């Protein structure tokens, strides 16, 4: 009785093996006929028991499955790329374990073709602003072909372009882990017929120059991207609100490129956000030392000094910004405001005085000083109108100053300029 059961089990197992072979053959036949859907259905029928099949049959199954999904991907099904890659990798894994390589060479060719299709699809996605999809395809291309580390770099760039910062930081960190540099050589030559400089690989370029169709070969070195990557990591951590990580990243980034003004400014802005205005001022001073002719840097230092009540320092910064850019309207406005704020600061002291002769004399002294400060602020804005006569912000602030001074004639003049 036991013998009969064993024979029946063996026959059953053999029947399953025959069924698998037939289904895989049906899939191959359907693929040759261009019927991908039928091939997929045949392989799905065999999938349930393929794990128990021998290595030869497994390799055949996964090879055809890879071809099915590769064809689906080529026809526009983006979700098929991953399935195709997994299937082809399974072929290589099975054949490596068995010591056979019936499908390995052809599988590697399919993988190379699939990688090219992925990259081309990513380029299309980027053009259509589908940055997340582009990043995922480029990352998959890198995982298929880890030696092509540039795919990982462009995956990070696509993720950043789409604002997908969590994915971008993962890719950038992976670039750092593998020691990605990104530097290289671009090979160029001038097309004799068109006169245009063209890029190509070195072998092709050298052959074209020898043939006489191209001339003036040029080898251009491309710079390392390490500093850019470190900088982007810092910026992304700032964007994600992970301030401690951002500060560490800025420190590393500035070690790579201590004279990058934008990097200094971004670090300064982070300290400003954290409320450390002294550190902000210190970094802004560094930025000014690097780019002394940038009016925005002087303006920003002026803003912080004005907030801290350091009016003289603020005025020096605003005047420097105006010296570089005489049409800098916001610098005029803030420079005027330093005088108005200083004048307003005297009002509390004036109101605290009593009615004694000494207090009255002190009141008049402070009032004169306040009015002189307001007049100075008004004069700055009158100068601003010479370069920008219709600026509503300048006119409004000027009207308010004249109103506070009780200068009705100028008050009404500016109101008219405002169209009120």
C-alpha positions as CSV (number, residue, x, y, z in Angstrom):
1,X,0.0,0.0,0.0
2,X,2.8,2.4,0.9
3,X,4.5,1.6,-2.4
4,X,1.4,2.5,-4.4
5,X,1.1,5.9,-2.6
6,X,4.8,6.7,-3.4
7,X,4.3,5.8,-7.0
8,X,1.2,8.0,-7.2
9,X,3.1,10.9,-5.6
10,X,5.9,10.5,-8.1
11,X,3.5,10.4,-11.0
12,X,1.8,13.5,-9.6
13,X,5.1,15.3,-9.4
14,X,6.0,14.3,-12.9
15,X,2.7,15.6,-14.2
16,X,3.3,19.0,-12.6
17,X,6.8,19.2,-14.3
18,X,5.2,18.4,-17.7
19,X,2.6,21.1,-17.1
20,X,5.2,23.7,-16.3
21,X,7.2,22.8,-19.4
22,X,4.1,23.1,-21.5
23,X,3.1,26.4,-20.0
24,X,6.6,27.8,-20.5
25,X,6.6,26.6,-24.1
26,X,3.3,28.2,-24.7
27,X,4.7,31.4,-23.3
28,X,7.7,31.2,-25.7
29,X,5.4,30.6,-28.6
30,X,3.2,33.5,-27.7
31,X,6.3,35.8,-27.3
32,X,7.5,34.8,-30.8
33,X,4.0,35.7,-32.1
34,X,4.1,39.0,-30.4
35,X,1.2,38.1,-28.0
36,X,2.7,39.4,-24.7
37,X,-0.6,39.1,-22.8
38,X,-0.9,35.4,-23.7
39,X,2.7,34.8,-22.7
40,X,2.1,36.5,-19.4
41,X,-1.0,34.4,-18.7
42,X,0.9,31.1,-19.5
43,X,3.7,32.0,-17.2
44,X,1.3,33.0,-14.4
45,X,-0.2,29.5,-14.7
46,X,3.2,28.0,-14.1
47,X,4.3,30.4,-11.3
48,X,2.6,28.6,-8.4
49,X,4.9,25.5,-8.6
50,X,8.0,26.9,-10.2
51,X,9.9,27.1,-6.9
52,X,9.9,23.2,-6.8
53,X,11.2,22.9,-10.4
54,X,14.8,22.1,-11.3
55,X,17.3,24.9,-12.0
56,X,17.1,24.5,-15.8
57,X,13.3,25.0,-15.8
58,X,13.5,27.8,-13.3
59,X,16.1,29.7,-15.5
60,X,13.9,29.1,-18.5
61,X,10.8,30.4,-16.7
62,X,12.4,33.6,-15.3
63,X,14.1,34.3,-18.6
64,X,10.8,34.3,-20.4
65,X,9.1,36.2,-17.6
66,X,11.8,38.9,-17.9
67,X,11.2,39.1,-21.6
68,X,7.5,39.5,-21.0
69,X,7.8,42.4,-18.6
70,X,10.6,44.0,-20.6
71,X,8.3,44.1,-23.5
72,X,5.5,45.6,-21.4
73,X,7.9,48.2,-20.1
74,X,9.0,49.1,-23.6
75,X,5.3,49.6,-24.5
76,X,4.9,52.1,-21.8
77,X,4.1,50.2,-18.6
78,X,6.4,51.8,-16.1
79,X,5.5,49.3,-13.4
80,X,6.9,46.5,-15.5
81,X,10.5,47.6,-15.2
82,X,11.0,46.3,-11.7
83,X,9.4,42.9,-12.5
84,X,11.6,42.6,-15.6
85,X,14.8,43.4,-13.6
86,X,13.9,41.0,-10.8
87,X,13.2,38.2,-13.3
88,X,16.5,38.6,-15.2
89,X,18.5,38.8,-12.0
90,X,16.8,35.6,-10.9
91,X,18.0,33.9,-14.1
92,X,21.6,34.9,-13.4
93,X,21.3,33.8,-9.7
94,X,19.8,30.4,-10.7
95,X,22.4,29.7,-13.4
96,X,25.3,30.8,-11.2
97,X,24.2,28.4,-8.5
98,X,23.8,25.5,-10.9
99,X,27.0,26.2,-12.8
100,X,25.2,26.5,-16.1
101,X,24.8,29.5,-18.3
102,X,22.4,28.8,-21.1
103,X,20.5,32.1,-20.7
104,X,23.1,34.3,-18.9
105,X,24.7,36.0,-21.9
106,X,21.4,36.8,-23.5
107,X,20.0,37.9,-20.1
108,X,22.9,40.4,-19.6
109,X,22.1,41.8,-23.1
110,X,18.4,42.2,-22.0
111,X,19.5,43.9,-18.8
112,X,21.7,46.4,-20.7
113,X,18.9,47.2,-23.1
114,X,16.5,47.5,-20.1
115,X,18.8,50.0,-18.4
116,X,18.9,52.1,-21.6
117,X,15.1,52.0,-21.8
118,X,14.9,53.1,-18.1
119,X,17.2,56.0,-18.6
120,X,15.4,57.1,-21.8
121,X,12.1,56.9,-19.9
122,X,13.6,59.0,-17.1
123,X,14.7,61.6,-19.5
124,X,11.1,61.8,-20.9
125,X,9.7,62.0,-17.3
126,X,12.0,64.9,-16.5
127,X,11.0,66.7,-19.6
128,X,7.3,66.2,-18.5
129,X,8.2,67.4,-15.0
130,X,7.4,63.9,-13.6
131,X,10.4,64.2,-11.3
132,X,9.5,61.5,-8.8
133,X,9.1,58.9,-11.6
134,X,12.3,60.0,-13.2
135,X,14.2,59.7,-10.0
136,X,12.9,56.2,-9.3
137,X,13.8,55.0,-12.8
138,X,17.3,56.4,-12.5
139,X,17.8,54.9,-9.1
140,X,16.7,51.5,-10.5
141,X,19.2,52.0,-13.4
142,X,21.9,52.5,-10.8
143,X,20.9,49.4,-8.9
144,X,20.9,47.3,-12.1
145,X,24.3,48.7,-13.0
146,X,26.1,49.9,-9.8
147,X,29.2,50.9,-11.8
148,X,27.2,53.6,-13.5
149,X,27.1,55.8,-10.4
150,X,26.1,58.9,-12.4
151,X,22.6,57.4,-12.6
152,X,22.4,57.8,-8.8
153,X,23.6,61.4,-9.0
154,X,20.9,62.2,-11.5
155,X,18.3,60.4,-9.5
156,X,19.1,62.8,-6.6
157,X,18.9,65.8,-8.9
158,X,15.5,64.7,-10.2
159,X,14.2,64.2,-6.7
160,X,15.4,67.7,-5.7
161,X,13.8,69.3,-8.8
162,X,10.5,67.7,-7.8
163,X,10.7,68.8,-4.2
164,X,10.9,65.1,-3.1
165,X,13.5,65.8,-0.4
166,X,13.3,62.6,1.6
167,X,14.2,60.6,-1.5
168,X,16.9,63.1,-2.5
169,X,18.6,63.0,0.9
170,X,18.7,59.2,0.7
171,X,20.3,59.3,-2.8
172,X,22.8,61.9,-1.8
173,X,23.8,60.0,1.4
174,X,24.3,56.9,-0.7
175,X,26.5,58.9,-3.1
176,X,28.7,59.9,-0.2
177,X,28.8,56.3,1.1
178,X,30.2,55.0,-2.2
179,X,32.6,57.9,-2.4
180,X,31.1,59.4,-5.6
181,X,33.3,62.1,-7.1
182,X,31.7,62.9,-10.5
183,X,34.8,64.3,-12.1
184,X,35.9,63.1,-15.5
185,X,36.9,64.0,-19.0
186,X,34.7,65.2,-21.8
187,X,36.0,64.4,-25.3
188,X,35.3,67.0,-28.0
189,X,36.2,67.8,-31.6
190,X,35.1,70.2,-34.3
191,X,33.0,69.0,-37.1
192,X,34.8,70.1,-40.3
193,X,31.6,70.3,-42.3
194,X,29.4,72.2,-39.8
195,X,32.1,74.0,-37.8
196,X,30.4,72.9,-34.6
197,X,32.1,71.4,-31.5
198,X,30.7,68.0,-30.6
199,X,31.0,65.6,-27.7
200,X,31.6,61.9,-28.2
201,X,33.5,59.0,-26.5
202,X,37.3,59.0,-26.8
203,X,37.6,56.1,-29.3
204,X,35.0,57.6,-31.6
205,X,36.5,61.1,-31.4
206,X,40.0,59.8,-32.2
207,X,38.8,57.8,-35.2
208,X,36.8,60.8,-36.5
209,X,39.9,63.1,-36.2
210,X,42.0,60.5,-38.0
211,X,39.5,60.2,-40.8
212,X,39.6,64.0,-41.3
213,X,35.9,64.6,-40.8
214,X,36.7,66.2,-37.4
215,X,39.6,68.4,-36.2
216,X,40.9,70.2,-33.1
217,X,40.4,67.4,-30.5
218,X,39.9,68.7,-27.0
219,X,39.9,66.9,-23.7
220,X,37.9,68.9,-21.1
221,X,38.1,68.0,-17.4
222,X,34.8,68.2,-15.5
223,X,35.1,69.2,-11.9
224,X,34.4,67.0,-8.8
225,X,30.8,67.1,-7.6
226,X,31.6,66.3,-4.0
227,X,31.3,69.9,-2.8
228,X,27.9,70.3,-4.6
229,X,26.6,67.1,-3.0
230,X,27.6,68.2,0.5
231,X,26.0,71.6,0.0
232,X,22.8,70.1,-1.3
233,X,22.6,67.8,1.7
234,X,22.9,70.8,4.0
235,X,20.2,72.7,2.1
236,X,17.8,69.7,2.1
237,X,18.2,69.1,5.8
238,X,17.3,72.8,6.3
239,X,14.3,72.4,4.0
240,X,13.2,69.3,6.0
241,X,13.5,71.3,9.3
242,X,16.3,69.0,10.6
243,X,18.4,71.9,11.9
244,X,21.0,69.9,13.8
245,X,21.8,67.7,10.8
246,X,21.8,70.8,8.6
247,X,24.4,72.6,10.8
248,X,26.6,69.5,10.7
249,X,26.2,69.4,6.9
250,X,27.1,73.1,6.5
251,X,30.2,72.6,8.6
252,X,31.3,69.8,6.2
253,X,30.3,71.7,3.2
254,X,32.2,74.8,4.1
255,X,35.3,72.7,4.8
256,X,35.0,71.6,1.1
257,X,34.3,75.1,-0.2
258,X,34.9,77.9,2.4
259,X,34.5,80.8,-0.1
260,X,31.1,79.7,-1.5
261,X,29.0,82.9,-0.7
262,X,25.6,81.2,-1.2
263,X,26.7,78.4,1.2
264,X,27.7,81.0,3.8
265,X,24.4,82.8,3.4
266,X,22.4,79.7,3.7
267,X,24.2,78.8,7.0
268,X,23.7,82.4,8.2
269,X,20.0,82.2,7.4
270,X,19.7,79.0,9.4
271,X,21.3,80.7,12.4
272,X,18.9,83.6,11.9
273,X,16.0,81.2,12.0
274,X,17.4,79.6,15.2
275,X,17.5,83.1,16.8
276,X,21.3,83.3,16.9
277,X,21.6,86.8,15.4
278,X,25.2,87.3,16.5
279,X,26.3,84.2,14.6
280,X,24.2,85.5,11.6
281,X,26.1,88.8,11.7
282,X,29.4,87.0,12.0
283,X,28.7,84.8,8.9
284,X,27.4,87.8,7.0
285,X,30.7,89.6,7.7
286,X,32.5,86.5,6.2
287,X,30.3,86.7,3.2
288,X,31.0,90.4,2.7
289,X,34.8,89.7,2.9
290,X,34.3,87.2,0.1
291,X,32.0,89.4,-2.0
292,X,32.4,93.0,-0.9
293,X,30.6,94.4,-3.9
294,X,27.3,92.5,-3.2
295,X,24.8,95.1,-2.0
296,X,22.4,92.5,-0.6
297,X,25.0,91.3,1.9
298,X,25.5,94.8,3.3
299,X,21.7,95.4,3.3
300,X,21.1,92.2,5.4
301,X,23.8,93.1,7.9
302,X,22.0,96.5,8.2
303,X,18.7,94.8,8.9
304,X,20.1,92.8,11.8
305,X,21.8,95.9,13.3
306,X,18.7,97.9,12.9
307,X,16.6,95.2,14.7
308,X,19.2,95.3,17.5
309,X,19.1,99.1,17.8
310,X,22.6,99.5,16.5
311,X,21.5,102.4,14.3
312,X,25.0,103.8,13.4
313,X,26.2,100.3,12.3
314,X,23.0,99.8,10.3
315,X,23.4,103.1,8.5
316,X,26.9,102.2,7.5
317,X,25.7,99.0,6.0
318,X,22.7,100.7,4.2
319,X,24.9,103.5,2.9
320,X,27.4,100.9,1.6
321,X,24.6,99.0,-0.2
322,X,23.5,102.3,-1.8
323,X,27.0,103.2,-2.8
324,X,27.2,99.9,-4.7
325,X,23.6,100.2,-6.0
326,X,22.2,103.7,-6.0
327,X,18.7,102.5,-7.0
328,X,18.4,100.1,-4.0
329,X,14.9,101.3,-2.8
330,X,14.7,99.0,0.3
331,X,18.1,100.3,1.5
332,X,16.7,103.9,1.2
333,X,13.5,102.9,3.1
334,X,15.4,101.1,5.9
335,X,18.1,103.9,6.1
336,X,15.3,106.4,6.6
337,X,13.6,104.1,9.2
338,X,16.8,104.1,11.4
339,X,16.3,107.9,11.9
340,X,12.6,107.6,12.4
341,X,13.1,104.8,15.0
342,X,15.8,106.7,16.8
343,X,13.5,109.7,16.9
344,X,10.6,107.6,18.1
345,X,12.8,106.4,20.9
346,X,13.0,109.9,22.2
347,X,9.2,110.3,22.5
348,X,9.0,108.1,25.6
349,X,11.6,110.1,27.3
350,X,9.8,113.4,26.4
351,X,6.5,112.1,27.7
352,X,8.2,111.2,31.0
353,X,9.2,114.7,31.8
354,X,7.5,117.0,34.2
355,X,6.5,120.7,34.1
356,X,9.6,122.2,35.7
357,X,11.7,124.8,33.9
358,X,14.5,122.2,33.5
359,X,12.0,119.6,32.2
360,X,10.5,122.0,29.7
361,X,14.0,122.9,28.5
362,X,14.9,119.2,28.2
363,X,11.6,118.6,26.4
364,X,12.4,121.2,23.8
365,X,15.9,119.9,23.3
366,X,14.6,116.3,22.8
367,X,11.8,117.6,20.4
368,X,14.4,119.4,18.3
369,X,16.5,116.4,18.2
370,X,13.5,114.2,17.2
371,X,12.4,116.6,14.5
372,X,16.0,116.7,13.1
373,X,16.0,112.9,13.0
374,X,12.7,112.8,11.2
375,X,13.8,115.5,8.8
376,X,17.0,113.4,8.1
377,X,14.7,110.4,7.4
378,X,12.5,112.5,5.1
379,X,15.5,113.8,3.2
380,X,16.7,110.2,2.5
381,X,13.4,109.4,1.0
382,X,13.3,112.6,-1.1
383,X,16.6,111.4,-2.6
384,X,15.1,108.0,-3.3
385,X,12.3,109.6,-5.3
386,X,14.8,111.0,-7.7
387,X,15.6,107.5,-9.0
388,X,12.2,106.0,-8.4
389,X,9.5,108.8,-8.3
390,X,6.4,106.6,-8.3
391,X,7.4,104.1,-5.6
392,X,4.4,103.8,-3.4
393,X,6.3,102.5,-0.3
394,X,8.7,105.5,-0.4
395,X,5.8,107.9,-0.8
396,X,3.7,106.4,1.9
397,X,6.6,106.4,4.4
398,X,7.5,110.0,3.5
399,X,3.9,111.1,4.0
400,X,3.8,109.5,7.4
401,X,7.0,111.3,8.4
402,X,5.8,114.7,7.4
403,X,2.5,114.0,9.2
404,X,4.4,113.1,12.4
405,X,6.4,116.3,12.0
406,X,3.3,118.5,11.5
407,X,4.6,119.6,8.2
408,X,1.2,120.0,6.5
409,X,2.5,121.5,3.3
410,X,4.8,118.6,2.5
411,X,2.2,116.2,3.9
412,X,-0.4,117.4,1.3
413,X,2.2,117.4,-1.5
414,X,3.0,113.8,-1.0
415,X,-0.6,112.8,-0.6
416,X,-1.2,114.3,-4.0
417,X,1.7,112.3,-5.4
418,X,0.0,109.2,-4.0
419,X,-3.3,110.1,-5.7
420,X,-5.1,110.5,-2.4
